[in-house]
Amino acid sequence: MEYAGQQRSALRVGAGLGTVLSCVLAVVPAFPAQARNILLLIADDYGVDSSAIYNSTNFGASLPYTPNLAALAAGGVVFGHAYANPVCSPSRACMVTGRHAFRTGIGDAILDQTSPSLQAAEFTLPEAFAANGGLGYQLAQFGKWHLGEQAATPNTIGGWPHYAGCVTHAVPSYTNWPKTVNGVVSPGYTPYATSDVVNDAILWIQGRGAQPWFAWVAFNSPHIPLHKPPTNLCPDYAWIPGTPADIAANPRRYYEAMVQAMDTEIGRLLAAVDHTNADIIFVSDNGTPRRVIQPPFPQSHAKDSLYEGGIHVPLIVSGPDVVSPGRTNDTPVHVADLFATILELAGIDVATTLGTNAVVDSRSFVSMLQSDAQESRTVYSELFGADTTSGGQALRGAPFKLIDFQDDPEEFYDLESDPYEGTNLLDGVLNATQQAHYYDLRRKLGAYQHDLTASHITNCAVAGAGISVNATWDTNLTYTLWRAQELAELAWTPVSNMGVVIDGASITLIDSQAPSAGAFYQLTAVPP
């Protein structure tokens, strides 16, 4: 199985030196002896700025009281550096397939039937469970789908044996919306949408008996349309009038009321679940919208952007597989990692189920639930599509982050000293540490391609006083040759003054200043 950006090989060339072979070690996960129930809760448009678990009023933020999420965090693991894509559909596609947006083709929000949607060829979480039917899991999705406009797509494309909720990107009204149940649409459905998804989930869970289950519960809240929820669900906001004029003048208070209503209903759902045998995951699909985003993020760093306010999301996991609850893990993780994590929690081996040739970007973080392990990872987010004017790619390591905008210059940030991305380090002179991390992220970004076949080194040899590297030539790509004296993450630098010779379908890259002792080389080829 190929994991994007994880399996790399290098050639070392020099006098008397040949090819160095890389070795990949497989770690066999320890699956739970008892089949776990798994509950995935997804909020819509809920960034870290709007969560008291992640943000502080010291910045001047107004934070709704969410006691049920706070209790979930106190009894679980809070992931301090969890990431999604800047908008809804790409993140949901990542969760259900374990593959990044450039693989699924869903790079922006699905708005109508002309938008790229989830394809039948994608292997989904429900299909992975179905391939392991001997475990006896029962599956259902409730709430927002947003991966295809056709009413039957949650079942036929997603693979869910049971689906009830809203297929499209948003409900027109939380009390007047088209509800779809297994392909059958009931227009003008009036029960409050946030409560209805919980009603359906509770009824279904209570009907499972002793069978293990996995429920995907996707709230529409706090996505627009902004409104005043039923007062009993948001007692701290009982005083707001709920008039169109007040919503237009004070959108933030209605957004907060919707968050509190969601938290109240999450509490009702959790009260119906046996916590002794249920792993519970709470996550959001992207950051807070520009209209209601909170300090410390400016409006330009909100949903629809590759800045932290657009892609840094809450992620909390609680349950019997969490050891030493009440802690935070700061390893960078991505919503795509939920795919492998959920399967491992269920006792399903990803490699065996998908096959060794499957391309999966998801990396399980179960080990971080079972110990306080802090891992070195990079996470990737992107935004692309016909309706996108601020698209591009972002790669975050620890602690640096590189944003490669589609139509603007790159930006590079040290998130440890500048967590809100106020100073683009590329506007000044990088020190040695910054330069090494910048090169590292630039090189790794080459592993994430859009509809292009990656170029591979076909030959590497000594050429006079230099080194020549041959590869297949593609006019749609820009080639960079990287050199390192040792195989270390931060040892790579791009070859300056690189010679280039193009001969038909072949390109030769020449390092005329190759070290006499030999060096390692890598090639990246990316869209210009």
C-alpha positions in Angstrom: 0.0 0.0 0.0 1.3 3.4 -0.9 1.1 6.2 1.6 1.6 9.6 -0.1 4.8 11.3 1.0 5.8 8.4 3.2 7.7 6.0 1.0 10.7 7.6 -0.5 13.8 6.3 -2.1 17.1 8.0 -3.0 20.1 7.3 -5.1 23.6 7.9 -3.9 26.1 8.5 -6.6 29.8 9.0 -6.5 33.1 7.3 -7.1 32.8 3.7 -6.2 29.2 4.2 -4.9 26.1 2.5 -6.1 22.4 2.5 -5.2 21.3 2.6 -1.6 18.1 0.6 -1.1 15.5 1.9 1.4 13.6 -0.4 3.7 10.0 0.0 4.9 9.1 -1.6 8.2 5.5 -2.6 8.8 4.0 -2.2 12.3 1.2 -4.5 13.1 -1.5 -2.7 15.2 -2.9 -4.2 18.4 -6.6 -4.5 17.8 -9.1 -4.5 20.6 -10.2 -7.9 21.9 -13.9 -6.7 22.0 -15.6 -5.2 19.1 -16.0 -1.5 19.8 -19.0 0.6 18.9 -17.8 3.8 17.1 -19.6 7.1 17.0 -18.3 9.8 14.7 -19.7 13.3 15.3 -19.1 16.0 12.7 -19.8 19.7 13.2 -20.1 22.0 10.1 -18.1 25.2 9.9 -16.8 25.0 13.5 -13.2 26.3 13.8 -10.9 26.3 16.8 -11.5 30.0 17.3 -15.1 29.2 18.3 -14.2 26.5 20.9 -13.4 27.2 24.5 -11.4 24.0 24.5 -9.0 25.6 22.0 -9.4 29.4 22.3 -9.4 31.9 25.1 -11.3 35.1 25.9 -7.9 36.7 26.5 -8.0 37.5 22.7 -11.4 39.1 23.0 -13.3 36.1 21.7 -16.9 35.3 22.7 -17.1 31.6 23.3 -20.4 29.7 23.8 -20.7 27.4 26.7 -20.5 23.8 25.5 -20.4 21.5 28.6 -20.9 18.3 26.7 -17.9 18.8 24.4 -15.9 19.9 27.5 -16.8 16.7 29.3 -15.8 14.7 26.2 -12.4 16.5 26.2 -11.9 15.9 29.9 -12.5 12.2 29.4 -10.5 11.8 26.2 -7.6 13.1 24.1 -7.7 16.6 22.6 -5.7 16.9 19.4 -4.1 20.3 19.4 -3.0 20.4 15.8 -5.8 18.7 13.8 -6.4 19.9 10.2 -9.1 19.7 7.5 -9.5 21.3 4.1 -10.8 24.9 3.9 -14.3 23.8 2.9 -16.8 21.0 3.5 -16.9 18.5 0.6 -13.2 17.9 0.3 -12.9 17.2 4.0 -15.8 14.8 4.0 -14.4 13.0 1.0 -11.1 12.6 2.9 -12.8 11.1 5.9 -14.9 8.6 4.0 -12.0 7.5 1.6 -8.8 8.2 3.5 -7.6 10.0 0.3 -6.6 13.6 -0.3 -8.7 15.9 -2.5 -6.4 15.8 -5.5 -7.1 12.0 -5.6 -10.9 12.2 -5.3 -11.1 15.2 -7.5 -13.3 17.0 -4.9 -11.4 20.3 -4.3 -14.2 22.7 -3.4 -17.7 22.7 -2.0 -20.2 20.7 -4.1 -22.9 23.3 -5.0 -25.0 21.5 -7.6 -25.0 18.5 -9.9 -22.3 20.0 -12.2 -19.8 20.0 -9.3 -17.3 17.1 -9.1 -18.7 14.5 -6.7 -17.7 11.3 -5.0 -17.2 8.6 -7.6 -18.2 5.0 -7.4 -14.6 3.9 -7.9 -13.6 5.3 -4.5 -13.4 2.7 -1.8 -15.2 4.0 1.2 -15.4 3.4 4.9 -18.7 1.5 4.7 -17.3 -0.7 1.9 -14.2 -1.5 4.1 -16.6 -2.6 6.9 -18.6 -4.6 4.4 -15.4 -6.4 3.2 -15.0 -7.5 6.9 -18.6 -8.6 7.4 -17.5 -11.4 9.8 -17.0 -8.7 12.5 -20.8 -8.1 12.5 -20.8 -4.3 12.3 -24.0 -2.5 11.6 -23.5 0.9 9.9 -25.5 4.1 9.3 -25.0 7.7 8.4 -27.2 10.5 9.7 -27.3 14.2 8.8 -25.3 16.0 6.2 -23.9 14.1 3.2 -22.7 16.8 0.7 -20.7 14.4 -1.5 -23.2 14.2 -4.3 -26.5 15.8 -5.2 -28.5 12.7 -6.1 -30.8 11.5 -3.2 -29.5 7.9 -3.5 -25.7 8.7 -3.5 -25.1 8.1 0.2 -26.3 4.5 -0.3 -25.1 3.8 -3.9 -21.8 5.7 -3.9 -21.0 6.0 -0.2 -22.0 2.5 0.5 -24.1 3.3 3.6 -26.7 0.6 4.2 -28.8 3.2 6.0 -28.9 6.9 5.5 -31.2 9.6 6.9 -30.5 13.4 6.6 -29.9 16.2 4.2 -28.0 15.4 1.0 -27.2 18.9 -0.1 -24.7 21.5 1.2 -27.1 23.2 3.5 -30.7 23.0 4.7 -32.7 26.0 3.3 -34.2 26.3 6.8 -33.6 24.3 10.0 -37.4 23.9 10.4 -38.3 23.4 6.7 -36.0 21.2 4.8 -35.9 18.2 2.4 -35.2 15.0 4.4 -33.8 12.0 2.5 -34.1 8.5 3.9 -32.4 5.8 1.7 -33.1 7.7 -1.5 -36.6 8.8 -0.7 -37.0 12.6 -0.3 -39.6 14.2 2.0 -39.8 17.9 1.1 -40.9 20.5 3.7 -39.8 18.4 6.7 -40.3 20.6 9.8 -38.6 19.0 12.8 -35.6 21.1 13.9 -32.7 19.6 11.9 -30.1 19.5 14.7 -32.6 17.6 16.9 -33.8 15.4 14.1 -30.4 13.9 13.4 -30.0 13.0 17.0 -33.5 11.5 17.2 -32.7 9.2 14.2 -29.3 8.3 15.6 -30.6 7.4 19.0 -33.5 5.3 17.6 -31.1 3.4 15.3 -28.4 2.8 18.0 -31.1 1.5 20.4 -32.1 -1.0 17.8 -28.7 -2.6 17.4 -28.9 -4.8 20.5 -25.7 -6.7 21.1 -24.4 -6.0 17.5 -21.4 -3.7 17.2 -22.1 -0.6 15.3 -20.5 2.4 13.6 -22.6 5.6 13.3 -21.6 8.7 11.3 -23.5 11.6 12.7 -23.0 14.8 10.7 -24.7 18.0 12.0 -25.6 20.8 9.7 -25.0 23.2 12.6 -23.6 25.7 12.9 -23.6 26.2 9.1 -25.9 28.9 7.7 -28.8 29.8 7.6 -28.1 31.5 10.9 -31.2 31.5 13.2 -32.3 31.3 16.8 -32.7 27.6 17.8 -35.4 26.4 20.2 -34.8 28.2 23.5 -34.4 25.0 25.6 -31.4 24.0 23.4 -29.5 27.3 23.9 -30.5 28.7 27.3 -27.7 31.3 27.3 -29.2 32.9 24.2 -32.8 32.8 25.2 -32.8 36.6 25.2 -31.9 37.1 21.5 -34.9 38.2 19.5 -34.3 36.0 16.4 -35.5 38.7 13.9 -34.0 38.9 10.5 -32.7 42.4 11.3 -31.0 41.3 14.5 -29.4 38.2 12.7 -28.1 40.5 10.0 -26.7 43.0 12.6 -25.4 40.5 15.1 -24.6 37.2 13.3 -22.1 36.0 15.8 -24.6 35.6 18.7 -26.8 33.4 16.4 -23.8 31.3 15.4 -23.0 30.8 19.1 -26.6 29.8 19.9 -26.5 27.2 17.1 -23.2 25.8 18.6 -24.8 25.6 22.0 -27.9 23.9 20.6 -25.6 21.3 18.9 -23.8 20.7 22.1 -27.1 20.2 24.0 -28.2 17.6 21.5 -24.8 15.9 21.5 -25.3 15.5 25.3 -28.6 13.9 24.6 -27.1 11.5 22.1 -24.2 10.6 24.4 -26.6 9.9 27.2 -28.0 7.1 25.0 -24.7 5.5 24.3 -22.9 2.9 26.5 -19.6 4.7 27.1 -17.9 1.5 28.4 -17.8 0.1 24.9 -18.0 3.1 22.5 -15.2 5.2 21.1 -16.5 8.7 20.4 -14.9 11.0 17.9 -15.8 14.7 17.5 -14.4 16.8 14.6 -15.3 19.7 12.3 -15.0 19.8 8.6 -13.4 23.2 8.2 -12.8 26.5 10.0 -15.3 29.2 11.0 -16.8 31.4 8.2 -15.5 34.8 7.6 -18.6 36.6 8.8 -18.4 35.1 12.3 -14.8 34.2 12.8 -13.3 35.1 16.2 -10.0 36.6 17.4 -7.2 35.8 17.2 -7.9 35.1 13.5 -8.7 38.0 11.1 -11.5 37.6 8.6 -9.0 36.9 5.8 -7.9 33.8 7.6 -11.3 32.1 7.9 -13.1 29.3 6.1 -12.3 29.1 2.4 -8.6 30.0 3.2 -5.5 27.8 3.7 -4.6 29.8 6.8 -5.0 28.3 10.3 -8.4 29.9 10.8 -9.7 28.0 7.7 -8.1 24.5 8.3 -7.2 24.1 12.0 -10.2 22.3 13.5 -11.2 20.7 16.8 -10.7 17.0 17.2 -11.5 15.1 20.4 -11.5 11.3 20.9 -13.0 9.7 24.0 -13.7 6.1 24.9 -12.3 2.8 26.3 -9.4 2.8 23.8 -8.1 6.1 25.3 -5.4 5.6 27.9 -4.8 8.3 30.5 -7.7 10.6 29.4 -7.7 14.3 30.0 -4.6 15.1 27.9 -3.6 16.9 24.7 -1.6 15.5 21.9 0.1 18.0 19.6 1.0 15.7 16.7 -0.3 17.2 13.5 -3.1 15.0 12.2 -5.6 15.3 9.3 -9.3 14.4 8.9 -8.1 11.9 6.3 -6.6 10.0 9.2 -10.0 9.2 10.5 -10.4 6.5 7.8 -7.5 4.3 9.1 -8.1 5.2 12.7 -11.8 4.1 12.6 -10.9 0.9 10.8 -8.2 0.1 13.3 -10.5 0.7 16.3 -13.0 -1.7 14.7 -10.2 -4.4 14.3 -9.9 -4.0 10.5 -6.5 -4.1 8.9 -6.4 -1.4 6.2 -3.6 -3.1 4.0 -5.4 -6.4 4.0 -8.7 -4.9 3.2 -7.7 -2.5 0.4 -4.8 -4.5 -1.0 -1.1 -3.5 -1.3 -1.6 -1.5 -4.5 -4.2 0.9 -3.1 -3.1 4.5 -2.7 -4.2 5.7 0.8 -3.1 8.9 2.5 -4.8 8.1 5.9 -2.5 7.2 8.9 -4.1 5.8 12.0 -3.5 7.7 15.2 -4.7 4.9 17.5 -1.2 4.8 19.1 -1.8 8.3 20.3 -5.0 7.3 22.1 -3.2 4.4 23.8 -0.1 6.4 24.9 1.2 10.0 25.0 3.2 9.4 21.9 4.1 12.6 20.0 4.9 11.7 16.4 6.7 13.6 13.7 4.2 14.1 10.9 3.3 16.5 8.1 -0.3 17.3 7.2 -1.6 18.4 3.8 -4.6 20.6 3.0 -5.7 22.0 -0.3 -8.4 24.0 -2.2 -9.0 23.9 -5.9 -11.8 24.1 -8.4 -13.6 26.3 -10.9 -15.2 28.5 -8.2 -12.0 29.0 -6.2 -10.0 32.2 -6.5 -7.7 31.6 -3.5 -6.8 28.0 -4.1 -3.5 26.2 -3.4 -1.8 23.8 -1.2 -0.6 23.9 2.4 1.8 21.6 4.2 2.4 21.8 7.9 5.2 20.1 9.8 6.3 20.9 13.3 6.4 23.8 13.7 6.6 25.3 10.2 4.0 25.6 7.6 4.3 26.3 3.8 1.4 27.7 1.7 1.8 27.4 -2.0 -1.0 29.6 -3.5 -2.3 28.9 -6.9 -2.0 32.5 -8.1 0.1 34.2 -5.4 3.6 33.9 -4.0 4.4 31.2 -1.4 4.1 32.0 2.3 6.1 30.3 5.1 5.3 30.5 8.8 6.8 29.4 12.1 3.6 28.4 13.9 5.5 28.0 17.2 6.4 31.7 17.5 3.7 33.0 15.1 0.6 30.7 15.5 -1.7 33.1 13.8 0.4 33.6 10.7 1.2 37.3 11.0 4.7 37.3 9.5 5.6 35.6 6.2 9.2 34.5 6.7 9.8 34.6 3.0 9.5 38.4 3.2 12.9 38.4 4.9 16.1 36.4 5.0 15.7 32.9 6.4 18.1 31.6 9.0 19.7 28.2 8.7 16.9 26.4 10.7 14.2 28.1 8.8 15.9 27.5 5.4 16.2 23.7 6.2 12.5 23.4 7.1 11.4 25.5 4.1 13.4 23.2 1.8 12.0 20.2 3.6 8.4 21.2 3.1 9.0 22.3 -0.5 10.5 19.0 -1.4 7.7 17.0 0.4 5.0 19.1 -1.4 6.1 17.4 -4.6 4.4 14.2 -3.4 1.0 15.8 -3.8 0.2 15.9 -7.6 -3.0 16.9 -9.5 -3.9 14.4 -12.3 -0.2 14.0 -13.3 1.9 10.9 -13.4 4.9 11.3 -11.0 8.3 11.3 -12.8 10.8 8.8 -11.6 14.6 8.7 -11.9 15.5 6.3 -14.7 19.3 6.6 -14.4 21.8 8.4 -12.3 25.5 8.4 -13.1 28.8 10.3 -12.8 29.3 12.7 -15.7 32.7 14.2 -15.7 33.1 16.4 -12.6 29.3 16.3 -12.0 26.3 14.0 -11.6 23.6 13.5 -14.2 20.1 12.4 -13.4 17.7 11.1 -16.1 13.9 11.1 -15.9 10.8 11.0 -18.1 9.9 14.4 -19.5 6.5 16.0 -19.1 5.9 19.5 -20.5 3.3 20.1 -17.7 5.8 19.8 -14.9 8.6 21.9 -13.4 11.5 19.7 -12.2 13.7 20.2 -9.2 16.8 18.1 -8.3 17.5 17.8 -4.6 20.8 16.8 -3.0 21.7 15.7 0.5 25.0 14.5 2.1 23.0 12.2 4.4 19.6 10.7 4.5 18.0 13.0 6.9 14.7 15.0 6.6 16.4 18.4 6.9 19.5 17.6 4.9 18.0 18.2 1.5 18.7 21.4 -0.6 17.8 22.1 -4.2 20.6 22.0 -6.7 21.4 25.5 -7.8 22.6 26.3 -11.3 21.2 23.0 -12.4 21.9 22.0 -16.0 19.0 20.8 -18.1 19.0 18.8 -21.3 15.8 17.7 -22.9 15.9 14.9 -25.5 12.5 13.8 -26.8 10.6 12.2 -23.9 13.6 12.3 -21.6 15.1 15.0 -19.4 18.6 15.1 -17.9 19.3 17.2 -14.9 23.0 17.9 -14.2 24.7 18.8 -10.9 28.0 20.3 -12.0 29.1 20.9 -8.4 28.5 17.4 -7.0 30.5 16.7 -3.9 33.5 14.5 -4.5 32.5 12.1 -1.7 29.1 11.5 -3.4 25.6 12.5 -2.4 22.0 11.4 -2.3 19.6 12.8 -4.9 15.8 13.1 -5.2 13.7 14.5 -8.0 10.5 16.4 -7.7 8.2 17.4 -10.6 5.3 19.6 -9.9 2.9 21.8 -11.9 4.4 25.2 -12.6 
